[in-house]
Structure formats: structure tokens, C-alpha cells
Amino acid sequence: GEILHRDISPRNLMYYRSESGTIVGILGDFDLASDASSKDHRTGTLPFIALKLLEEGKCDHLYRHDVKSFFQVLVW
């Protein structure tokens, strides 16, 4: 099924170089992940949580918020 990770941060992103030389990225640490049907929980590493989740009192956690967290990790 569909899963929201909810904690995209540098410590949860890993990579390795395969034997062919290709770099493979891995998203780990799914302890805060949940089924996409339960969207109203806010968890994560504070500096990398999407601002909309922090600013609004009641906001569903959506896939785009995890994408914004990926972007914030890249900028960081």
C-alpha cells in the first residue's frame, strides 16, 4: 500500500555505489512511517518538516510534504 515516511532527514538517507558504478539511494528508518490513510499525524526531524505542517494547526500530512522535506535536506 501507500506509505508516508514522515521523517525525511539526512540521517535517514543513505547511498551506495553498485558494482557497475551506479549510485543507489536508500530511504531508511521507517519507525515513524504510517499508512497514507492516517494523514493527521505530525512527526519528523524539526528542521526538515514542511513549513505548512508547522504553521497550520490542523493539516493533513501529504506526499508533497515529504517531497518538500527531501528538498530541504538537499539545500541543507
C-alpha positions as CSV (number, residue, x, y, z in Angstrom):
1,G,0.0,0.0,0.0
2,E,0.9,3.7,0.1
3,I,3.2,4.8,2.9
4,L,4.1,8.3,4.2
5,H,7.6,8.3,5.7
6,R,7.1,11.4,7.8
7,D,10.8,11.8,8.9
8,I,12.9,12.7,5.8
9,S,16.2,13.9,7.2
10,P,19.9,13.4,6.5
11,R,20.3,10.6,9.0
12,N,17.5,8.6,7.2
13,L,19.1,8.9,3.7
14,M,21.8,6.6,2.6
15,Y,23.5,5.6,-0.6
16,Y,26.0,3.2,-2.0
17,R,27.8,2.6,-5.3
18,S,26.9,-0.6,-7.0
19,E,29.4,-2.9,-8.7
20,S,28.5,-1.2,-12.1
21,G,29.3,2.2,-10.6
22,T,25.7,3.4,-10.3
23,I,24.9,5.3,-7.2
24,V,21.8,3.9,-5.5
25,G,19.9,5.9,-2.9
26,I,18.0,4.3,0.1
27,L,15.5,5.8,2.4
28,G,15.7,4.1,5.8
29,D,14.2,4.2,9.3
30,F,10.5,3.7,8.8
31,D,9.7,3.8,12.5
32,L,7.6,7.0,12.1
33,A,6.1,5.9,8.8
34,S,2.4,5.2,8.5
35,D,-0.3,4.2,6.1
36,A,-1.3,7.1,3.8
37,S,-4.9,6.9,5.2
38,S,-3.8,8.3,8.6
39,K,-2.6,11.8,7.4
40,D,-3.2,13.9,10.5
41,H,-0.1,13.0,12.5
42,R,2.9,15.3,12.6
43,T,6.3,13.7,13.2
44,G,9.7,14.2,11.9
45,T,13.0,16.0,12.5
46,L,12.1,19.6,13.1
47,P,14.4,21.4,10.7
48,F,13.2,19.3,7.8
49,I,9.4,19.3,8.4
50,A,7.4,21.1,5.7
51,L,6.5,24.6,6.9
52,K,2.8,24.2,6.2
53,L,2.7,21.3,8.7
54,L,4.3,23.6,11.3
55,E,2.3,26.7,10.6
56,E,-1.2,25.3,10.4
57,G,-3.0,24.0,13.4
58,K,-4.7,21.0,11.7
59,C,-3.3,20.0,8.4
60,D,-3.1,16.5,6.7
61,H,0.4,15.2,6.1
62,L,0.6,14.6,2.3
63,Y,3.2,13.2,0.0
64,R,4.2,16.7,-1.1
65,H,5.3,17.4,2.4
66,D,7.7,14.5,2.3
67,V,9.0,15.9,-1.1
68,K,9.5,19.3,0.5
69,S,11.5,17.6,3.3
70,F,13.7,15.9,0.6
71,F,14.3,19.4,-0.9
72,Q,15.2,20.9,2.5
73,V,17.7,18.1,3.1
74,L,19.3,18.8,-0.3
75,V,19.6,22.5,0.5
76,W,21.0,21.7,3.9
